[in-house]
Amino acid sequence: MREEGGFEVIKKAILNLSLRHKEHISAYGEGNERRLTGKHETASIDTFSWGVANRGCSIRVGRDTEKEGKGYLEDRRPASNMDPYVVTSLLAETTLLWEPTLEAEALAAQKLSLKV
């Protein structure tokens, strides 16, 4: 993600995260249904979203990351009471190891307006 061409890796990670949204939400701590309302710089718990410099999305990509074509993404869904080991493991599995079916990937890419 932080090397040349990293923005393509970020988009692939976002796509994978979108396909496992419900699984991630279930592991992201208690009370998220009260916190993730879609208001006050939070995403809706029911809908996956991403955006550049948008603090109201599930996944935020910084302006500099887009500009430089490399950098990082921020998952804004975990609650402060989450288990960091569970969340880190799930994020690593989803973004690095998990391969969705081509059909699921294509549908998600179209829905998210991602070209991967």
OpenMM code with the backbone's topology and positions (N, CA, C; nanometers):
from openmm import Vec3, app, unit

residues = "MET ARG GLU GLU GLY GLY PHE GLU VAL ILE LYS LYS ALA ILE LEU ASN LEU SER LEU ARG HIS LYS GLU HIS ILE SER ALA TYR GLY GLU GLY ASN GLU ARG ARG LEU THR GLY LYS HIS GLU THR ALA SER ILE ASP THR PHE SER TRP GLY VAL ALA ASN ARG GLY CYS SER ILE ARG VAL GLY ARG ASP THR GLU LYS GLU GLY LYS GLY TYR LEU GLU ASP ARG ARG PRO ALA SER ASN MET ASP PRO TYR VAL VAL THR SER LEU LEU ALA GLU THR THR LEU LEU TRP GLU PRO THR LEU GLU ALA GLU ALA LEU ALA ALA GLN LYS LEU SER LEU LYS VAL".split()
positions = [
    Vec3(0.0814, -0.1208, 0.0000),
    Vec3(0.0000, 0.0000, 0.0000),
    Vec3(0.0851, 0.1262, 0.0000),
    Vec3(0.2002, 0.1184, 0.0601),
    Vec3(0.2834, 0.2376, 0.0744),
    Vec3(0.3938, 0.2456, -0.0299),
    Vec3(0.3931, 0.1517, -0.1239),
    Vec3(0.4910, 0.1542, -0.2326),
    Vec3(0.4240, 0.2035, -0.3598),
    Vec3(0.5043, 0.2316, -0.4626),
    Vec3(0.4504, 0.2768, -0.5910),
    Vec3(0.3409, 0.1802, -0.6367),
    Vec3(0.2314, 0.2358, -0.6856),
    Vec3(0.1188, 0.1532, -0.7289),
    Vec3(0.0318, 0.1054, -0.6150),
    Vec3(0.0580, 0.1534, -0.4961),
    Vec3(-0.0134, 0.1083, -0.3774),
    Vec3(-0.1616, 0.1391, -0.3762),
    Vec3(-0.2043, 0.2404, -0.4522),
    Vec3(-0.3465, 0.2746, -0.4523),
    Vec3(-0.4296, 0.1601, -0.5102),
    Vec3(-0.3737, 0.0834, -0.6027),
    Vec3(-0.4433, -0.0337, -0.6567),
    Vec3(-0.4598, -0.1399, -0.5486),
    Vec3(-0.3598, -0.1561, -0.4647),
    Vec3(-0.3669, -0.2504, -0.3528),
    Vec3(-0.4731, -0.2039, -0.2530),
    Vec3(-0.4786, -0.0756, -0.2294),
    Vec3(-0.5787, -0.0185, -0.1387),
    Vec3(-0.7191, -0.0444, -0.1926),
    Vec3(-0.7395, -0.0232, -0.3211),
    Vec3(-0.8716, -0.0466, -0.3803),
    Vec3(-0.9124, -0.1934, -0.3698),
    Vec3(-0.8180, -0.2836, -0.3863),
    Vec3(-0.8467, -0.4267, -0.3717),
    Vec3(-0.8836, -0.4572, -0.2264),
    Vec3(-0.8139, -0.3973, -0.1322),
    Vec3(-0.8453, -0.4170, 0.0097),
    Vec3(-0.9849, -0.3643, 0.0419),
    Vec3(-1.0186, -0.2487, -0.0124),
    Vec3(-1.1521, -0.1911, 0.0091),
    Vec3(-1.2587, -0.2842, -0.0463),
    Vec3(-1.2347, -0.3372, -0.1631),
    Vec3(-1.3293, -0.4296, -0.2246),
    Vec3(-1.3500, -0.5522, -0.1351),
    Vec3(-1.2409, -0.6105, -0.0863),
    Vec3(-1.2517, -0.7265, 0.0025),
    Vec3(-1.3254, -0.6909, 0.1307),
    Vec3(-1.2951, -0.5746, 0.1873),
    Vec3(-1.3632, -0.5309, 0.3088),
    Vec3(-1.5128, -0.5131, 0.2855),
    Vec3(-1.5497, -0.4651, 0.1694),
    Vec3(-1.6923, -0.4465, 0.1397),
    Vec3(-1.7665, -0.5791, 0.1358),
    Vec3(-1.6997, -0.6823, 0.0880),
    Vec3(-1.7634, -0.8135, 0.0768),
    Vec3(-1.7787, -0.8843, 0.2111),
    Vec3(-1.7035, -0.8407, 0.3107),
    Vec3(-1.7111, -0.9034, 0.4429),
    Vec3(-1.7566, -0.8035, 0.5501),
    Vec3(-1.8337, -0.7042, 0.5066),
    Vec3(-1.8780, -0.5968, 0.5970),
    Vec3(-1.9482, -0.6512, 0.7221),
    Vec3(-2.0464, -0.7373, 0.7035),
    Vec3(-2.1229, -0.7875, 0.8185),
    Vec3(-2.0355, -0.8674, 0.9144),
    Vec3(-1.9440, -0.9464, 0.8601),
    Vec3(-1.8535, -1.0242, 0.9443),
    Vec3(-1.7652, -0.9326, 1.0284),
    Vec3(-1.7168, -0.8250, 0.9671),
    Vec3(-1.6330, -0.7302, 1.0401),
    Vec3(-1.7141, -0.6573, 1.1474),
    Vec3(-1.8312, -0.6108, 1.1123),
    Vec3(-1.9151, -0.5386, 1.2088),
    Vec3(-1.9412, -0.6251, 1.3316),
    Vec3(-1.9652, -0.7545, 1.3103),
    Vec3(-1.9963, -0.8421, 1.4237),
    Vec3(-1.8777, -0.8575, 1.5193),
    Vec3(-1.7564, -0.8299, 1.4711),
    Vec3(-1.6365, -0.8439, 1.5548),
    Vec3(-1.5803, -0.7097, 1.6017),
    Vec3(-1.6454, -0.5999, 1.5671),
    Vec3(-1.5893, -0.4670, 1.5907),
    Vec3(-1.6324, -0.4002, 1.7205),
    Vec3(-1.6775, -0.4782, 1.8170),
    Vec3(-1.7100, -0.4221, 1.9477),
    Vec3(-1.8594, -0.4102, 1.9708),
    Vec3(-1.8932, -0.3868, 2.0953),
    Vec3(-2.0336, -0.3759, 2.1332),
    Vec3(-2.0827, -0.2315, 2.1221),
    Vec3(-2.2085, -0.2176, 2.0898),
    Vec3(-2.2708, -0.0851, 2.0846),
    Vec3(-2.2562, -0.0128, 1.9522),
    Vec3(-2.1994, -0.0781, 1.8531),
    Vec3(-2.1830, -0.0107, 1.7240),
    Vec3(-2.3166, 0.0255, 1.6598),
    Vec3(-2.4220, -0.0485, 1.6920),
    Vec3(-2.5533, -0.0150, 1.6352),
    Vec3(-2.6005, 0.1216, 1.6852),
    Vec3(-2.5539, 0.1645, 1.8010),
    Vec3(-2.5893, 0.2979, 1.8523),
    Vec3(-2.4939, 0.4052, 1.8006),
    Vec3(-2.3701, 0.3663, 1.7720),
    Vec3(-2.2683, 0.4632, 1.7301),
    Vec3(-2.2669, 0.4848, 1.5783),
    Vec3(-2.2785, 0.3771, 1.5011),
    Vec3(-2.2696, 0.3870, 1.3551),
    Vec3(-2.4071, 0.4160, 1.2955),
    Vec3(-2.4466, 0.5395, 1.3051),
    Vec3(-2.5808, 0.5810, 1.2627),
    Vec3(-2.5833, 0.6446, 1.1240),
    Vec3(-2.4674, 0.6794, 1.0716),
    Vec3(-2.4626, 0.7538, 0.9462),
    Vec3(-2.4649, 0.9036, 0.9701),
    Vec3(-2.4673, 0.9437, 1.0955),
    Vec3(-2.4658, 1.0852, 1.1329),
    Vec3(-2.3386, 1.1144, 1.2120),
    Vec3(-2.3067, 1.2383, 1.2285),
    Vec3(-2.1947, 1.2818, 1.3131),
    Vec3(-2.0627, 1.2134, 1.2749),
    Vec3(-2.0294, 1.2185, 1.1470),
    Vec3(-1.9044, 1.1616, 1.0938),
    Vec3(-1.8910, 1.0117, 1.1189),
    Vec3(-2.0014, 0.9393, 1.1067),
    Vec3(-1.9966, 0.7939, 1.1120),
    Vec3(-2.0697, 0.7378, 0.9910),
    Vec3(-2.0316, 0.6184, 0.9517),
    Vec3(-2.1020, 0.5474, 0.8452),
    Vec3(-2.2214, 0.4749, 0.9057),
    Vec3(-2.3154, 0.4364, 0.8219),
    Vec3(-2.4268, 0.3544, 0.8684),
    Vec3(-2.3770, 0.2123, 0.8907),
    Vec3(-2.4226, 0.1511, 0.9976),
    Vec3(-2.3827, 0.0140, 1.0284),
    Vec3(-2.4313, -0.0830, 0.9208),
    Vec3(-2.5375, -0.0479, 0.8500),
    Vec3(-2.5988, -0.1364, 0.7517),
    Vec3(-2.5371, -0.1292, 0.6128),
    Vec3(-2.4606, -0.0249, 0.5857),
    Vec3(-2.4107, -0.0021, 0.4505),
    Vec3(-2.2613, 0.0210, 0.4515),
    Vec3(-2.1900, -0.0473, 0.3637),
    Vec3(-2.0470, -0.0255, 0.3490),
    Vec3(-2.0254, 0.0921, 0.2542),
    Vec3(-1.9306, 0.1788, 0.2885),
    Vec3(-1.8978, 0.2917, 0.2013),
    Vec3(-1.7495, 0.3238, 0.2159),
    Vec3(-1.6978, 0.3932, 0.1176),
    Vec3(-1.5586, 0.4378, 0.1247),
    Vec3(-1.5503, 0.5727, 0.0547),
    Vec3(-1.4481, 0.6481, 0.0884),
    Vec3(-1.4303, 0.7772, 0.0244),
    Vec3(-1.2958, 0.8383, 0.0590),
    Vec3(-1.2579, 0.9329, -0.0239),
    Vec3(-1.1332, 1.0063, -0.0027),
    Vec3(-1.1655, 1.1261, 0.0849),
    Vec3(-1.0948, 1.1388, 0.1958),
    Vec3(-1.1089, 1.2497, 0.2900),
    Vec3(-1.2521, 1.2627, 0.3430),
    Vec3(-1.3235, 1.1505, 0.3503),
    Vec3(-1.4615, 1.1509, 0.3976),
    Vec3(-1.4684, 1.0752, 0.5296),
    Vec3(-1.4873, 1.1482, 0.6372),
    Vec3(-1.4907, 1.0871, 0.7700),
    Vec3(-1.6240, 1.0191, 0.7989),
    Vec3(-1.7193, 1.0307, 0.7088),
    Vec3(-1.8488, 0.9672, 0.7255),
    Vec3(-1.8603, 0.8341, 0.6539),
    Vec3(-1.7497, 0.7783, 0.6096),
    Vec3(-1.7486, 0.6505, 0.5387),
    Vec3(-1.6981, 0.5386, 0.6288),
    Vec3(-1.7247, 0.4163, 0.5873),
    Vec3(-1.6714, 0.2998, 0.6577),
    Vec3(-1.5195, 0.2986, 0.6485),
    Vec3(-1.4680, 0.3217, 0.5281),
    Vec3(-1.3243, 0.3238, 0.5035),
    Vec3(-1.2875, 0.4603, 0.4474),
    Vec3(-1.1947, 0.5276, 0.5134),
    Vec3(-1.1499, 0.6594, 0.4679),
    Vec3(-1.0093, 0.6461, 0.4098),
    Vec3(-0.9924, 0.7063, 0.2940),
    Vec3(-0.8610, 0.7152, 0.2298),
    Vec3(-0.8207, 0.8622, 0.2359),
    Vec3(-0.7013, 0.8889, 0.2808),
    Vec3(-0.6557, 1.0270, 0.2921),
    Vec3(-0.6328, 1.0928, 0.1569),
    Vec3(-0.6468, 1.2224, 0.1537),
    Vec3(-0.6248, 1.3003, 0.0315),
    Vec3(-0.4836, 1.2793, -0.0238),
    Vec3(-0.3845, 1.2775, 0.0654),
    Vec3(-0.2462, 1.2561, 0.0217),
    Vec3(-0.2265, 1.1176, -0.0377),
    Vec3(-0.2957, 1.0186, 0.0158),
    Vec3(-0.2857, 0.8827, -0.0375),
    Vec3(-0.3348, 0.8801, -0.1821),
    Vec3(-0.4471, 0.9430, -0.2068),
    Vec3(-0.4992, 0.9484, -0.3444),
    Vec3(-0.4038, 1.0257, -0.4347),
    Vec3(-0.3580, 1.1388, -0.3863),
    Vec3(-0.2696, 1.2250, -0.4652),
    Vec3(-0.1383, 1.1554, -0.5018),
    Vec3(-0.0780, 1.0861, -0.4049),
    Vec3(0.0508, 1.0217, -0.4266),
    Vec3(0.0385, 0.8821, -0.4882),
    Vec3(-0.0852, 0.8281, -0.4889),
    Vec3(-0.1053, 0.6951, -0.5453),
    Vec3(-0.0550, 0.5838, -0.4554),
    Vec3(-0.0320, 0.6139, -0.3301),
    Vec3(0.0126, 0.5162, -0.2312),
    Vec3(-0.0098, 0.5745, -0.0930),
    Vec3(-0.0133, 0.4866, 0.0061),
    Vec3(-0.0341, 0.5342, 0.1428),
    Vec3(-0.1086, 0.4325, 0.2257),
    Vec3(-0.2204, 0.4750, 0.2859),
    Vec3(-0.2915, 0.3881, 0.3788),
    Vec3(-0.4408, 0.4123, 0.3695),
    Vec3(-0.5164, 0.3236, 0.4322),
    Vec3(-0.6605, 0.3409, 0.4473),
    Vec3(-0.6917, 0.3359, 0.5959),
    Vec3(-0.8061, 0.3870, 0.6330),
    Vec3(-0.8485, 0.3891, 0.7733),
    Vec3(-0.9859, 0.3249, 0.7840),
    Vec3(-0.9958, 0.2188, 0.8602),
    Vec3(-1.1249, 0.1565, 0.8870),
    Vec3(-1.1850, 0.2285, 1.0064),
    Vec3(-1.2956, 0.2983, 0.9851),
    Vec3(-1.3553, 0.3823, 1.0885),
    Vec3(-1.4672, 0.3114, 1.1654),
    Vec3(-1.4846, 0.1821, 1.1418),
    Vec3(-1.5964, 0.1099, 1.2029),
    Vec3(-1.5705, 0.0529, 1.3423),
    Vec3(-1.4496, 0.0104, 1.3782),
    Vec3(-1.4317, -0.0516, 1.5102),
    Vec3(-1.4635, 0.0442, 1.6261),
    Vec3(-1.5259, -0.0120, 1.7280),
    Vec3(-1.5554, 0.0640, 1.8489),
    Vec3(-1.4334, 0.0617, 1.9407),
    Vec3(-1.4307, 0.1519, 2.0353),
    Vec3(-1.3168, 0.1578, 2.1278),
    Vec3(-1.3100, 0.0350, 2.2184),
    Vec3(-1.4191, -0.0372, 2.2330),
    Vec3(-1.4202, -0.1552, 2.3192),
    Vec3(-1.3927, -0.2851, 2.2434),
    Vec3(-1.3477, -0.2749, 2.1192),
    Vec3(-1.3191, -0.3949, 2.0404),
    Vec3(-1.1936, -0.4631, 2.0935),
    Vec3(-1.1791, -0.5899, 2.0561),
    Vec3(-1.0587, -0.6641, 2.0916),
    Vec3(-0.9572, -0.6387, 1.9796),
    Vec3(-0.8472, -0.5691, 2.0073),
    Vec3(-0.7537, -0.5333, 1.9005),
    Vec3(-0.6923, -0.6542, 1.8309),
    Vec3(-0.6792, -0.7662, 1.9009),
    Vec3(-0.6237, -0.8860, 1.8385),
    Vec3(-0.7220, -0.9458, 1.7377),
    Vec3(-0.8484, -0.9487, 1.7737),
    Vec3(-0.9516, -1.0009, 1.6838),
    Vec3(-0.9626, -0.9118, 1.5601),
    Vec3(-0.9688, -0.7820, 1.5806),
    Vec3(-0.9853, -0.6890, 1.4694),
    Vec3(-0.8632, -0.6894, 1.3767),
    Vec3(-0.7440, -0.6880, 1.4335),
    Vec3(-0.6229, -0.6904, 1.3524),
    Vec3(-0.6143, -0.8191, 1.2717),
    Vec3(-0.6472, -0.9305, 1.3330),
    Vec3(-0.6460, -1.0585, 1.2639),
    Vec3(-0.7458, -1.0596, 1.1489),
    Vec3(-0.8648, -1.0101, 1.1732),
    Vec3(-0.9693, -1.0063, 1.0710),
    Vec3(-0.9311, -0.9141, 0.9559),
    Vec3(-0.8753, -0.7982, 0.9891),
    Vec3(-0.8309, -0.7059, 0.8842),
    Vec3(-0.7208, -0.7673, 0.7987),
    Vec3(-0.6237, -0.8316, 0.8624),
    Vec3(-0.5147, -0.8943, 0.7878),
    Vec3(-0.5673, -1.0073, 0.6997),
    Vec3(-0.6534, -1.0893, 0.7549),
    Vec3(-0.7083, -1.2000, 0.6771),
    Vec3(-0.7856, -1.1476, 0.5555),
    Vec3(-0.8705, -1.0493, 0.5762),
    Vec3(-0.9553, -0.9980, 0.4685),
    Vec3(-0.8758, -0.9244, 0.3622),
    Vec3(-0.7799, -0.8445, 0.4025),
    Vec3(-0.7092, -0.7598, 0.3045),
    Vec3(-0.5875, -0.8266, 0.2429),
    Vec3(-0.5292, -0.9251, 0.3106),
    Vec3(-0.4063, -0.9873, 0.2604),
    Vec3(-0.4238, -1.1304, 0.2110),
    Vec3(-0.5077, -1.2074, 0.2769),
    Vec3(-0.5136, -1.3503, 0.2489),
    Vec3(-0.6376, -1.3963, 0.1730),
    Vec3(-0.7515, -1.3350, 0.2009),
    Vec3(-0.8795, -1.3819, 0.1484),
    Vec3(-0.8957, -1.3444, 0.0012),
    Vec3(-0.9404, -1.4398, -0.0777),
    Vec3(-0.9679, -1.4157, -0.2193),
    Vec3(-1.1149, -1.4424, -0.2468),
    Vec3(-1.1920, -1.3394, -0.2792),
    Vec3(-1.3340, -1.3607, -0.3103),
    Vec3(-1.3482, -1.4274, -0.4474),
    Vec3(-1.4676, -1.4777, -0.4748),
    Vec3(-1.4936, -1.5317, -0.6084),
    Vec3(-1.4888, -1.4171, -0.7085),
    Vec3(-1.4580, -1.4475, -0.8315),
    Vec3(-1.4510, -1.3438, -0.9341),
    Vec3(-1.5857, -1.2751, -0.9536),
    Vec3(-1.6935, -1.3522, -0.9430),
    Vec3(-1.8269, -1.2947, -0.9593),
    Vec3(-1.8574, -1.1948, -0.8483),
    Vec3(-1.8294, -1.2324, -0.7246),
    Vec3(-1.8533, -1.1428, -0.6101),
    Vec3(-1.7662, -1.0194, -0.6216),
    Vec3(-1.6417, -1.0389, -0.6614),
    Vec3(-1.5492, -0.9271, -0.6769),
    Vec3(-1.5976, -0.8291, -0.7844),
    Vec3(-1.6444, -0.8818, -0.8957),
    Vec3(-1.6924, -0.7960, -1.0047),
    Vec3(-1.8154, -0.7163, -0.9630),
    Vec3(-1.9086, -0.7812, -0.8953),
    Vec3(-2.0297, -0.7121, -0.8497),
    Vec3(-1.9963, -0.6034, -0.7483),
    Vec3(-1.9090, -0.6355, -0.6544),
    Vec3(-1.8701, -0.5377, -0.5534),
    Vec3(-1.7949, -0.4201, -0.6163),
    Vec3(-1.7052, -0.4493, -0.7106),
    Vec3(-1.6296, -0.3428, -0.7775),
    Vec3(-1.7236, -0.2484, -0.8500),
    Vec3(-1.8227, -0.3029, -0.9162),
    Vec3(-1.9197, -0.2190, -0.9870),
    Vec3(-2.0003, -0.1338, -0.8881),
    Vec3(-2.0441, -0.1943, -0.7791),
    Vec3(-2.1222, -0.1232, -0.6781),
    Vec3(-2.0424, -0.0104, -0.6135),
    Vec3(-1.9138, -0.0353, -0.5883),
    Vec3(-1.8289, 0.0624, -0.5204),
    Vec3(-1.7596, 0.1585, -0.6166),
    Vec3(-1.7826, 0.1415, -0.7454),
    Vec3(-1.7176, 0.2223, -0.8487),
    Vec3(-1.5653, 0.2107, -0.8415),
    Vec3(-1.5184, 0.0874, -0.8246),
    Vec3(-1.3755, 0.0596, -0.8187),
    Vec3(-1.3349, -0.0167, -0.9443),
    Vec3(-1.2239, 0.0188, -0.9988),
    Vec3(-1.1684, -0.0542, -1.1110),
    Vec3(-1.0439, -0.1248, -1.0623),
    Vec3(-1.0570, -0.2556, -1.0370),
    Vec3(-0.9431, -0.3350, -0.9890),
    Vec3(-0.9132, -0.4471, -1.0863),
] * unit.nanometer
topology = app.Topology()
chain = topology.addChain("A")
for resn in residues:
    res = topology.addResidue(resn, chain)
    for name in ("N", "CA", "C"):
        topology.addAtom(name, app.Element.getBySymbol(name[0]), res)
